[in-house]
Amino acid sequence: MIHIYLCDDEAGVRRQIETALEKKILIEDYDMKIVCSAAKPTQLLDALEQTGGKGNIYFLDVDLRDLEWDGFLLGKELRQRDPHGILVYITSYGNLASRTFQYHLEAFDYIVKEPEKLEASLSSCLEAIRDRLLEECKNPRRVYTLRVGDTLRHIPLEEILFFETAPRSHHVLLHTATSCMDFLGGLNEIEAEVGTGFFRAHRSYLVALDKIEEIDLKHNKLRVGGRECLISRSAKSALMKHKE
């Protein structure tokens, strides 16, 4: 089930949004549920921490009357906690694309607070989200998400050659055919996240199995995407089984 989180400090608008979403979910029998309807950003973040879920849908008011948060800062925090979550902004203004770009956010939609159109806009938005999620299920393209500076990058797994421990402590290098990205992380955690398509060839290398071009057992080396990686003695037999 997909969880929906809502944050709007206007109680009347928030109830209107809840009612419209619940009506659409009930009529269409969507596998979705509103799990949090909050007046304050901290309430939403606390609820998210308790559930610990990912891939949620977030309907966020832009102009939250809060001393520390507005909708964009809240969206930035949600991007860090739930990189693949879907953000929908509810606003009294028009085009906000430039503001979301400034905060390195990818918003799915912007819904203007027009009472006579709000229900229809929310219904159409939820239907479009459902359609996108169904399409992603049919044609999955798994990605690895990392943070470079203040920017989140989503790198398709099929483009990754290998991960390598970086010279800087607690940093990792991600190699593709055209780039190398340095980010904070550890190979143990990455190995668990990316799954069986990658092989821990060495304590310093996690390589894509389908990108291995050559195995030099004599010199304990691999060629991956035209680049050289190390393979430990203990990993040799396991790798040969994978390649059989």
C-alpha positions as CSV (number, residue, x, y, z in Angstrom):
1,M,0.0,0.0,0.0
2,I,1.2,3.5,-0.9
3,H,1.2,6.0,2.0
4,I,0.0,9.6,1.5
5,Y,1.3,12.4,3.7
6,L,-0.4,15.8,3.7
7,C,0.8,19.1,5.2
8,D,-1.2,22.3,5.1
9,D,-1.6,24.8,8.0
10,E,-5.1,25.9,6.9
11,A,-7.5,23.4,8.6
12,G,-10.3,24.0,6.1
13,V,-8.2,23.5,3.1
14,R,-6.5,20.5,4.7
15,R,-9.9,18.8,5.3
16,Q,-11.0,19.6,1.7
17,I,-7.8,17.9,0.4
18,E,-8.3,14.9,2.6
19,T,-11.9,14.5,1.5
20,A,-11.1,14.8,-2.2
21,L,-8.2,12.3,-1.9
22,E,-10.2,9.8,0.1
23,K,-13.1,10.0,-2.3
24,K,-10.9,9.3,-5.3
25,I,-9.2,6.4,-3.5
26,L,-12.5,4.9,-2.5
27,I,-14.2,5.2,-5.9
28,E,-11.2,3.9,-7.9
29,D,-10.1,1.4,-5.2
30,Y,-6.5,2.6,-5.3
31,D,-4.0,0.8,-3.1
32,M,-3.3,4.1,-1.2
33,K,-4.0,5.5,2.2
34,I,-3.7,8.9,3.9
35,V,-1.5,8.1,6.9
36,C,-0.7,11.6,8.0
37,S,-2.6,14.9,7.8
38,A,-0.5,17.5,9.5
39,A,-0.7,21.2,10.2
40,K,3.0,21.5,10.9
41,P,6.0,20.1,9.1
42,T,7.5,18.7,12.2
43,Q,4.3,16.6,12.7
44,L,4.7,15.2,9.2
45,L,8.4,14.4,9.7
46,D,7.7,12.7,13.1
47,A,5.1,10.5,11.5
48,L,7.4,9.6,8.6
49,E,10.1,8.7,11.1
50,Q,7.7,6.4,12.9
51,T,6.6,4.6,9.8
52,G,10.0,4.5,8.1
53,G,8.4,4.0,4.7
54,K,9.8,4.9,1.3
55,G,8.2,5.8,-2.1
56,N,5.4,7.8,-0.4
57,I,3.2,10.6,-1.9
58,Y,3.5,14.0,-0.3
59,F,0.9,16.8,-0.8
60,L,2.6,20.0,0.6
61,D,1.4,23.5,1.0
62,V,4.0,26.0,-0.2
63,D,3.2,28.9,2.3
64,L,3.3,27.1,5.6
65,R,3.1,29.6,8.5
66,D,6.1,28.3,10.3
67,L,9.2,30.1,11.6
68,E,11.6,27.4,10.3
69,W,9.9,25.7,7.4
70,D,8.2,26.5,4.1
71,G,7.0,23.9,1.6
72,F,10.3,23.9,-0.3
73,L,12.5,23.4,2.7
74,L,10.1,20.6,3.8
75,G,10.4,19.1,0.3
76,K,14.2,19.2,0.4
77,E,14.1,17.4,3.8
78,L,11.7,14.8,2.4
79,R,14.0,14.2,-0.7
80,Q,16.8,13.3,1.7
81,R,14.7,10.9,3.7
82,D,12.7,9.5,0.8
83,P,14.5,10.1,-2.5
84,H,11.9,8.4,-4.7
85,G,8.9,9.9,-3.0
86,I,6.4,11.9,-5.1
87,L,6.1,15.6,-4.2
88,V,2.9,17.6,-5.1
89,Y,2.8,21.2,-4.2
90,I,-0.5,23.0,-3.3
91,T,-0.2,26.7,-3.7
92,S,-2.0,30.0,-4.1
93,Y,0.4,31.0,-6.9
94,G,1.1,30.0,-10.5
95,N,4.3,28.6,-11.9
96,L,6.7,27.4,-9.2
97,A,9.1,25.4,-11.3
98,S,12.0,27.8,-10.9
99,R,11.7,27.6,-7.1
100,T,11.7,23.8,-7.1
101,F,14.7,23.9,-9.4
102,Q,16.5,26.2,-7.0
103,Y,16.0,23.7,-4.2
104,H,17.0,20.7,-6.4
105,L,13.5,19.3,-6.2
106,E,11.5,17.2,-8.7
107,A,7.9,18.1,-8.1
108,F,5.2,15.9,-9.8
109,D,2.6,18.6,-10.0
110,Y,1.5,22.0,-8.7
111,I,-2.1,22.4,-7.7
112,V,-3.5,25.9,-7.3
113,K,-5.9,26.6,-4.4
114,E,-9.0,27.4,-6.3
115,P,-12.0,26.0,-4.2
116,E,-14.2,25.3,-7.1
117,K,-11.4,23.4,-9.0
118,L,-9.4,21.8,-6.1
119,E,-11.3,18.5,-5.9
120,A,-11.0,17.9,-9.7
121,S,-7.3,18.9,-9.7
122,L,-6.5,16.5,-6.9
123,S,-8.4,13.7,-8.5
124,S,-6.6,14.2,-11.8
125,C,-3.3,14.4,-10.0
126,L,-3.8,11.2,-8.0
127,E,-4.9,9.4,-11.2
128,A,-1.7,10.5,-13.0
129,I,0.4,9.4,-10.1
130,R,-1.3,6.0,-10.2
131,D,-0.7,5.7,-13.9
132,R,3.0,6.6,-13.6
133,L,3.4,4.0,-10.8
134,L,1.8,1.3,-12.9
135,E,4.0,2.2,-15.8
136,E,7.1,2.0,-13.6
137,C,6.0,-1.5,-12.5
138,K,5.7,-2.6,-16.1
139,N,9.0,-1.1,-17.1
140,P,11.2,-0.9,-14.0
141,R,14.4,1.0,-14.2
142,R,16.2,0.6,-10.9
143,V,18.4,3.4,-9.8
144,Y,21.0,4.1,-7.2
145,T,20.5,7.4,-5.4
146,L,23.5,9.4,-4.0
147,R,24.0,12.9,-2.8
148,V,26.8,15.0,-4.4
149,G,27.0,18.3,-2.4
150,D,23.4,19.5,-2.0
151,T,22.1,17.6,-5.1
152,L,20.5,14.2,-5.2
153,R,21.5,12.1,-8.3
154,H,19.6,9.1,-9.5
155,I,22.0,6.8,-11.5
156,P,20.4,3.8,-13.3
157,L,22.0,0.6,-12.1
158,E,22.5,-0.5,-15.7
159,E,24.9,2.4,-16.2
160,I,27.1,1.7,-13.2
161,L,30.5,-0.1,-13.9
162,F,31.7,-0.4,-10.3
163,F,31.9,1.3,-6.9
164,E,35.4,1.9,-5.4
165,T,36.5,3.1,-2.0
166,A,37.8,6.7,-2.3
167,P,41.0,8.1,-0.9
168,R,38.9,10.3,1.5
169,S,37.7,8.4,4.6
170,H,34.1,7.1,4.4
171,H,33.8,8.2,0.8
172,V,33.0,6.1,-2.3
173,L,33.6,6.6,-6.0
174,L,30.8,5.6,-8.4
175,H,32.1,4.9,-11.9
176,T,30.1,4.9,-15.1
177,A,31.3,4.9,-18.7
178,T,31.3,8.7,-18.7
179,S,31.7,9.9,-15.2
180,C,33.1,9.3,-11.7
181,M,31.2,10.7,-8.7
182,D,32.6,11.0,-5.1
183,F,30.0,10.7,-2.3
184,L,29.8,9.8,1.4
185,G,29.1,6.1,1.9
186,G,30.4,2.6,2.5
187,L,30.6,-0.4,0.3
188,N,28.9,-2.7,2.8
189,E,25.8,-0.6,2.8
190,I,25.9,-0.1,-1.0
191,E,26.3,-3.9,-1.6
192,A,23.2,-4.6,0.4
193,E,21.2,-1.9,-1.4
194,V,22.1,-2.7,-5.1
195,G,21.5,-6.5,-4.8
196,T,22.7,-9.5,-6.7
197,G,23.8,-7.8,-10.0
198,F,26.9,-6.6,-8.2
199,F,29.8,-8.6,-6.9
200,R,32.2,-7.7,-4.0
201,A,35.5,-8.5,-5.8
202,H,37.7,-6.9,-3.2
203,R,37.2,-5.0,0.0
204,S,37.7,-1.8,-2.1
205,Y,35.7,-2.8,-5.2
206,L,32.0,-3.6,-5.8
207,V,31.6,-4.4,-9.6
208,A,28.7,-4.9,-11.9
209,L,28.8,-8.6,-13.0
210,D,27.5,-7.9,-16.5
211,K,30.2,-5.3,-17.1
212,I,33.2,-7.6,-16.4
213,E,35.2,-8.0,-19.6
214,E,38.3,-9.8,-18.5
215,I,39.4,-11.8,-15.4
216,D,43.1,-12.0,-14.8
217,L,43.4,-14.6,-12.0
218,K,47.2,-14.6,-12.1
219,H,47.6,-10.9,-11.3
220,N,44.4,-10.6,-9.2
221,K,42.8,-8.1,-11.5
222,L,39.5,-7.5,-13.4
223,R,38.8,-5.3,-16.4
224,V,35.4,-3.7,-16.0
225,G,34.2,-1.3,-18.7
226,G,37.7,-0.8,-19.9
227,R,39.1,0.0,-16.4
228,E,41.1,-2.1,-14.0
229,C,39.8,-3.3,-10.6
230,L,41.3,-5.6,-8.0
231,I,40.0,-9.0,-7.0
232,S,41.0,-10.7,-3.8
233,R,42.1,-14.3,-3.6
234,S,39.1,-15.3,-1.5
235,A,36.7,-13.8,-4.1
236,K,38.1,-15.7,-7.1
237,S,36.3,-19.0,-6.7
238,A,33.0,-17.2,-6.0
239,L,33.4,-15.0,-9.1
240,M,34.1,-18.0,-11.3
241,K,30.8,-19.6,-10.2
242,H,29.0,-16.5,-11.1
243,K,30.5,-16.4,-14.5
244,E,29.9,-20.1,-15.3
